[in-house]
Amino acid sequence: MKKEDTKSSDKFRIAETDTFRGKIEKPSVKKLYKKIKDVVYPQLEKNPFFGPNIKKLKGEWEGVYRFRLGYFRLFYVIDLKRKMIFVLDVGDRKDIYRKR
């Protein structure tokens, strides 16, 4: 196995939920999606557990992580067995934490 193959197999894969896909079509979030793809996803692929903008949530949000993007928050969960990150939702911080 080549060194490159080992390196790429250590990365997490990213899957976007239908809820997230619906949100990124909104004009307020659409501009943010390029930053999510270009900056956030590469960081999460390497290490979704730790970073200056990453926080593991508690309480009713147990098991969910958030990535801070200015006034916006990106929520995701990690599946270690499959080495996957499921991006759940994105939204303005004033609204996103409210119960649905």
Secondary structure as UniProt FT lines:
FT   HELIX           3..9
FT   STRAND          13..16
FT   HELIX           18..23
FT   TURN            24..25
FT   HELIX           27..35
FT   HELIX           36..40
FT   HELIX           41..46
FT   TURN            52..53
FT   STRAND          54..56
FT   HELIX           59..61
FT   TURN            62..63
FT   STRAND          65..69
FT   TURN            70..71
FT   STRAND          72..79
FT   TURN            80..83
FT   STRAND          84..92
FT   HELIX           93..96
//
